[in-house]
Amino acid sequence: MNSNGVTRKLCCIGAALLMLWLHAYPQKIQYSRQNFRLPYSDGMQLVADISGFHHVLSFAVNQQPAIYIFDAQLQLHSKKVLQFTLRQSNDVKIIPFPGFYYLYIHQTGSTKHELWRIDPEGDRVALSEMFQQVIETSLNKNTATLQLVNKNNQLFIIGNTYYDAIEKIGSTVVQVDKNLKVEISKNVFYSFKLYEEQLKQLMLAGDDLLILKTANDSIGNSLQLIKADLETGTLLTSFFYSGSNAYQGPAFRYNAIDSSIIIYSMIQSTVFITKLNHLLDQVEPITYLKKQFSKNVSDNFLLVNGKTPQWISVSNSNIRFRRNATSPYDRGFDNNIDQTDAGRWDDYLSKMPQRQVSGAYRYNVNSNSIPAIRFSLLNAQFKLINDSIVANDKASYTLRSGQYANVMLGKKSYLFLAQTFFNKNHGLLMISENGGNYLSARDIRVFEKYEYLLPQLKAVNNEYVILPFTYKREVGLVKITLDK
């Protein structure tokens, strides 16, 4: 990229940001020495640093998945093809481990689950037969997509089954060794009303299972976080109520260092956020941020400062909405629940909104401009320290809020966003807290003709980030090392 291109980008950003300091930091950027041709760039997954190798997996409906293998110097090393055809109804998950990863594929609604272990050279070991035995003996021939989790370099399998007769979900957590022999199996049950509640998030945290769900019943709307002890089955529950207003896009962040939990959600155009301890007691009172979506703001990226800073993203669906997911590798959480009454459950799923994925935006016809993006810095008590708004202008400069990633490098949390300029050139912007209670924006001087797939960005060894890019029908990798 020439110096004129850098100047143009810096000027555009500087005009758009308020109280968001712009710095041009030294960066080392390395591109792959050889790219590969791929017509379906949306169906990709990057697995970084498998003993020095980087794998890009290509998934396309009615085609055989392929693995493109790059070495540590980003030279295209080899290509491996998996000998099966991916269907539209398949869920695809990748679970990284040191030196290898698992590839899990499930055909939605069936009892067929397939699993492979893949090494740095792309050689595969088929584990489907042993995996099916674990499912049939420990997970009740589950027809739902399972959750596979790497916890302390041990493989855990989580299956969820809804029991209509008792209106409960039973979650089974199974730990297996490298040969898929069951070492531990635990079960917990919690209430779930099929037509009133939605399961939003489920996470294995230490010896507990954390479950987030919403409810809309005769009392009104509520948000519930459940902590289920896998050893005793004891349940702790924290309730939040919002009357006639629904919780939109609720989620939680778990901090493994102190076992604290940050819960956040949208309630109409207000951001709800609070913090709980390991007993689900509030350690910070509920905070309502009511002005985050003024001035035509559609997306708010909030950095919660503290010992472990965390980026949080919330969106106002009244300003803009995203296209629905149609790809086989990005399906909603509802596929993770098995059923004992298929007819009722299928009817329930048909009424559930599909999971939303980042992609091209469509705006309300009454909107005269592209929605703006707000960046906010909060202290550990969720008090607003400062705020910045990027008023996007499609004619000159646009930050693409649907194309972002946040990673930890060392003890610092970084937000990366894609940029598009008036001449259809592309760029990257990195934002972090700069030690003086303000947000610092850093321009990443990438080649401006490439389009960068930020949802696939990975941090490696606290040293650098790596992500795929596309150019026309070619795909490659770019490695970005920031000067310390």
URTACOR-V117107 format. One record per pair of residues at least 4 apart in sequence whose C-alpha atoms are under 8 Angstrom apart, sorted by the first residue. I is the first residue (numbers start at 1). J is the second residue. Records with the same first field share a line. If there is no record, write none. Layout:
I->J ; J
//
This chain:
1->5 ; 6 ; 445 ; 446 ; 447 ; 448
2->6
3->7
4->8
5->9
6->10 ; 445
7->11
8->12
9->13 ; 421
10->14 ; 443
11->15
12->16 ; 396 ; 397
13->17 ; 397
14->22
16->389 ; 390 ; 391 ; 392
17->21 ; 388 ; 389 ; 390
18->387 ; 388 ; 389 ; 390
19->386 ; 387 ; 388 ; 438 ; 439
20->388 ; 438 ; 439 ; 440 ; 441
21->438 ; 439 ; 440 ; 441
22->440 ; 441 ; 442 ; 443
23->440 ; 441 ; 442 ; 443
24->442 ; 443 ; 444
25->442 ; 443 ; 482 ; 483
26->482 ; 483
27->444 ; 445 ; 480 ; 481 ; 482 ; 483
28->480 ; 481 ; 482 ; 483
29->446 ; 478 ; 479 ; 480 ; 481
30->478 ; 479 ; 480
31->74 ; 476 ; 477 ; 478 ; 479
32->73 ; 74 ; 75 ; 76 ; 476 ; 477 ; 478
33->74 ; 75 ; 76
34->74 ; 75 ; 76 ; 476
35->76 ; 474 ; 475 ; 476 ; 477
36->474 ; 475 ; 476
37->473 ; 474 ; 475
38->473 ; 474 ; 475
39->473 ; 474
40->44 ; 58 ; 59 ; 60
41->58 ; 470 ; 473 ; 475
43->58 ; 59 ; 60 ; 327 ; 329
44->56 ; 57 ; 58 ; 59
45->56 ; 57 ; 58 ; 456
46->54 ; 55 ; 56 ; 57 ; 456 ; 457 ; 458 ; 467 ; 468
47->54 ; 55 ; 56 ; 57 ; 96
48->53 ; 54 ; 55 ; 458 ; 460 ; 466
49->53 ; 54 ; 460
50->54 ; 55 ; 98 ; 99 ; 100 ; 119 ; 120
51->98 ; 99 ; 100 ; 120
52->71 ; 72 ; 120
53->69 ; 70 ; 71 ; 72 ; 120 ; 121
54->69 ; 70 ; 71 ; 72 ; 74 ; 120
55->67 ; 68 ; 69 ; 70
56->67 ; 68 ; 69
57->65 ; 66 ; 67 ; 68
58->65 ; 66 ; 67 ; 68
59->63 ; 64 ; 65 ; 66 ; 86 ; 329
60->64 ; 65 ; 86
61->85 ; 86 ; 87 ; 88 ; 328
62->85 ; 86 ; 87 ; 88
63->84 ; 85 ; 86
64->81 ; 82 ; 83 ; 84 ; 85 ; 86
65->81 ; 82 ; 83 ; 84 ; 85 ; 86
66->79 ; 80 ; 81 ; 82
67->79 ; 80 ; 81 ; 82 ; 122
68->76 ; 77 ; 78 ; 79 ; 80
69->76 ; 77 ; 78 ; 79 ; 121 ; 122
70->74 ; 75 ; 76 ; 77 ; 78
71->75 ; 76 ; 77
74->477
80->122
86->90
87->107 ; 328
88->327 ; 328
89->107 ; 108 ; 328
90->105 ; 106 ; 107 ; 108 ; 328 ; 329
91->105 ; 106 ; 107 ; 108 ; 145 ; 328 ; 329 ; 330 ; 331
92->103 ; 104 ; 105 ; 106 ; 328 ; 329 ; 330
93->103 ; 104 ; 105 ; 329
94->101 ; 102 ; 103 ; 104
95->101 ; 102 ; 103 ; 148 ; 149 ; 150
96->100 ; 101 ; 102 ; 150
97->101 ; 102 ; 150 ; 153
98->153
99->119 ; 120
100->117 ; 118 ; 119 ; 120
101->117 ; 118 ; 119
102->115 ; 116 ; 117 ; 118
103->115 ; 116 ; 117 ; 118
104->113 ; 114 ; 115 ; 116
105->113 ; 114 ; 115
106->110 ; 112 ; 113 ; 114 ; 145
107->111 ; 112 ; 113
108->143 ; 144 ; 145 ; 335
109->143 ; 144
110->143 ; 144
111->141 ; 142 ; 143 ; 144
112->132 ; 143
113->128 ; 131 ; 132
114->127 ; 128 ; 129 ; 131 ; 132
115->126 ; 127 ; 128 ; 131
116->124 ; 125 ; 126 ; 127 ; 128
117->124 ; 125 ; 126 ; 127
118->122 ; 123 ; 124 ; 125
119->123 ; 124
127->131
128->132
129->133
130->134 ; 180
131->135 ; 180
132->136
133->137
134->138 ; 139 ; 180 ; 181 ; 182
135->139 ; 140 ; 141 ; 142
136->140 ; 141 ; 142
137->141
138->174 ; 185
139->159 ; 172
142->159 ; 161 ; 338
143->338 ; 339
144->159 ; 160 ; 335 ; 336 ; 337 ; 338 ; 339
145->159 ; 335 ; 336 ; 337
146->157 ; 158 ; 159 ; 160 ; 336
147->157 ; 158 ; 159 ; 336
148->155 ; 156 ; 157 ; 158
149->155 ; 156 ; 157 ; 158 ; 204
150->154 ; 155 ; 156
151->155 ; 156
154->175 ; 176 ; 177
155->175 ; 176 ; 177 ; 178
156->173 ; 174 ; 175 ; 176
157->172 ; 173 ; 174 ; 175 ; 176
158->171 ; 172 ; 173 ; 174
159->171 ; 172 ; 173 ; 336 ; 337 ; 338
160->169 ; 170 ; 171 ; 172 ; 336 ; 337 ; 338
161->169 ; 170 ; 171 ; 337 ; 338 ; 339 ; 340
162->167 ; 168 ; 169 ; 170 ; 192 ; 337 ; 338 ; 339 ; 340
163->167 ; 168 ; 169 ; 170 ; 339 ; 340
164->168 ; 194 ; 340 ; 341
167->191 ; 192 ; 193 ; 194
168->189 ; 190 ; 191 ; 192 ; 193
169->189 ; 190 ; 191 ; 192
170->187 ; 188 ; 189 ; 190
171->187 ; 188 ; 189
172->185 ; 186 ; 187 ; 188
173->184 ; 185 ; 186 ; 187
174->182 ; 183 ; 184 ; 185 ; 186
175->182 ; 183 ; 184 ; 185
176->180 ; 181 ; 182 ; 183 ; 184
177->181 ; 182 ; 183
186->230 ; 231
187->230 ; 233
188->228 ; 229 ; 230 ; 233
189->233
190->235
192->197
193->197
194->198 ; 345 ; 348
195->348
196->215 ; 216 ; 217
197->213 ; 214 ; 215 ; 216
198->213 ; 214 ; 215
199->211 ; 212 ; 213 ; 214 ; 333 ; 334
200->211 ; 212 ; 213 ; 214 ; 250 ; 251 ; 333
201->210 ; 211 ; 212 ; 213 ; 251 ; 252 ; 333
202->209 ; 210 ; 211 ; 212
203->209 ; 210 ; 211
204->208 ; 209 ; 210
205->209 ; 210 ; 254 ; 256
207->229 ; 230 ; 231
208->227 ; 228 ; 229 ; 230
209->226 ; 227 ; 228 ; 229 ; 230
210->225 ; 226 ; 227 ; 228
211->225 ; 226 ; 227 ; 228
212->223 ; 224 ; 225 ; 226 ; 251 ; 252
213->223 ; 224 ; 225
214->221 ; 222 ; 223 ; 224 ; 247
215->220 ; 221 ; 222 ; 223 ; 224
216->220 ; 221 ; 222 ; 246
217->221
219->243
220->241 ; 242 ; 243 ; 244 ; 245
221->241 ; 242 ; 243 ; 244 ; 245 ; 246 ; 247
222->239 ; 240 ; 241 ; 242 ; 243 ; 246 ; 247
223->239 ; 240 ; 241 ; 247
224->237 ; 238 ; 239 ; 240
225->237 ; 238 ; 239
226->235 ; 236 ; 237 ; 238
227->235 ; 236 ; 237 ; 280
228->233 ; 234 ; 235 ; 236
229->233 ; 234 ; 235
230->234
236->279 ; 280
237->280
238->280 ; 281
242->246 ; 247 ; 267
245->267 ; 268
246->267 ; 268
247->265 ; 266 ; 267 ; 268
248->265 ; 266 ; 267 ; 268
249->265 ; 266 ; 314
250->263 ; 264 ; 265 ; 266
251->263 ; 264 ; 265
252->261 ; 262 ; 263 ; 264
253->261 ; 262 ; 263
254->259 ; 260 ; 261 ; 262
255->259 ; 260 ; 261 ; 308
256->260
258->278
259->277 ; 278
260->275 ; 276 ; 277 ; 278
261->275 ; 276 ; 277 ; 278
262->273 ; 274 ; 275 ; 276
263->273 ; 274 ; 275 ; 276
264->271 ; 272 ; 273 ; 274
265->271 ; 272 ; 273 ; 314
266->270 ; 271 ; 272 ; 314 ; 315 ; 316
267->271 ; 272
268->316
269->290 ; 292 ; 293 ; 316
270->288 ; 289 ; 290 ; 291 ; 292 ; 293
271->287 ; 288 ; 289 ; 290 ; 292 ; 314
272->286 ; 287 ; 288 ; 289
273->286 ; 287 ; 288 ; 382
274->282 ; 284 ; 285 ; 286 ; 287 ; 382
275->282 ; 283 ; 284 ; 285 ; 286
276->280 ; 281 ; 282 ; 283 ; 284
277->281 ; 282 ; 283
284->381
287->382
292->297 ; 300 ; 374
293->297 ; 298 ; 299 ; 300 ; 316 ; 374
295->372
296->319 ; 371 ; 372
297->316 ; 319 ; 371 ; 372 ; 373 ; 374 ; 389
298->315 ; 316 ; 317 ; 319 ; 320 ; 371 ; 372 ; 373
299->313 ; 314 ; 315 ; 316 ; 372 ; 373 ; 374 ; 401
300->313 ; 314 ; 315 ; 373 ; 374 ; 375 ; 376
301->311 ; 312 ; 313 ; 314 ; 373 ; 374 ; 375 ; 376
302->311 ; 312 ; 313 ; 375 ; 376 ; 377 ; 378
303->309 ; 310 ; 311 ; 312 ; 375 ; 376 ; 377 ; 378 ; 433
304->309 ; 310 ; 311 ; 312 ; 377 ; 378 ; 379 ; 380 ; 382
305->309 ; 310 ; 377 ; 378 ; 379 ; 380
306->379 ; 380
308->411 ; 412
309->411 ; 412 ; 413
310->413
311->406 ; 413 ; 414 ; 415
316->320
317->321
319->363 ; 364 ; 371
320->361 ; 362 ; 363 ; 364 ; 371
321->361 ; 362 ; 363
322->356 ; 357 ; 358 ; 359 ; 360 ; 361 ; 362
323->356 ; 357 ; 358 ; 359 ; 360 ; 361 ; 362
324->354 ; 355 ; 356 ; 357
325->330 ; 331 ; 354 ; 355 ; 356 ; 357
326->330
327->331
330->357
331->335 ; 354 ; 355
332->354 ; 355
333->337 ; 355
334->349
339->345
341->345
342->346
343->347
344->348
345->349
346->350
347->351
348->352
357->402
358->402 ; 403
359->402 ; 403
360->402
363->367 ; 370
369->392 ; 393 ; 394
370->391 ; 392 ; 393 ; 394
371->391 ; 392
372->389 ; 390 ; 391 ; 392
373->389 ; 390 ; 391 ; 392 ; 399 ; 401
374->387 ; 388 ; 389 ; 390
375->387 ; 388 ; 389
376->384 ; 385 ; 386 ; 387 ; 388
377->384 ; 385 ; 386 ; 387 ; 433 ; 437 ; 438 ; 439
378->382 ; 383 ; 384 ; 385 ; 386
379->383 ; 384 ; 385
385->437 ; 438
386->437 ; 438
390->399
392->397 ; 398 ; 399
393->397 ; 398
394->398 ; 422
395->421 ; 422
396->421 ; 422 ; 423
397->419 ; 420 ; 421 ; 422
398->419 ; 420 ; 421
399->417 ; 418 ; 419 ; 420
400->404 ; 417 ; 418 ; 419 ; 420
401->417 ; 418
403->417 ; 418 ; 453 ; 454 ; 455
404->415 ; 416 ; 417 ; 418 ; 454 ; 455
405->415 ; 416 ; 417 ; 454 ; 455 ; 456 ; 457
406->413 ; 414 ; 415 ; 416
407->413 ; 414 ; 415 ; 458 ; 459
408->412 ; 413 ; 414 ; 459 ; 462
409->413 ; 414 ; 459 ; 462 ; 463 ; 464
410->462
412->432
413->432 ; 433
414->430 ; 431 ; 432
415->430 ; 431 ; 432
416->428 ; 429 ; 430 ; 431 ; 454
417->428 ; 429 ; 430 ; 454
418->426 ; 427 ; 428 ; 429 ; 452 ; 454
419->426 ; 427 ; 428 ; 429
420->424 ; 425 ; 426 ; 427
421->425 ; 426
424->449
425->448 ; 449 ; 450
426->447 ; 448 ; 449 ; 450 ; 451 ; 452
427->443 ; 444 ; 445 ; 446 ; 447 ; 448 ; 451 ; 452
428->443 ; 444 ; 445 ; 446
429->441 ; 442 ; 443 ; 444
430->441 ; 442 ; 443 ; 444
431->439 ; 440 ; 441 ; 442
432->439 ; 440 ; 441
433->437 ; 438 ; 439 ; 440
434->438 ; 439 ; 440
449->471
450->469 ; 470 ; 471
451->469 ; 470 ; 471
452->467 ; 468 ; 469 ; 470
453->457 ; 467 ; 468 ; 469 ; 470
454->467 ; 468
456->467 ; 468
457->465 ; 466 ; 467 ; 468
458->465 ; 466 ; 467
459->463 ; 464 ; 465 ; 466
460->464 ; 465 ; 466
463->481 ; 482
464->479 ; 480 ; 481 ; 482
465->479 ; 480 ; 481
466->477 ; 478 ; 479 ; 480
467->477 ; 478 ; 479
468->475 ; 476 ; 477 ; 478
469->475 ; 476 ; 477 ; 478
470->474 ; 475 ; 476
471->475
//
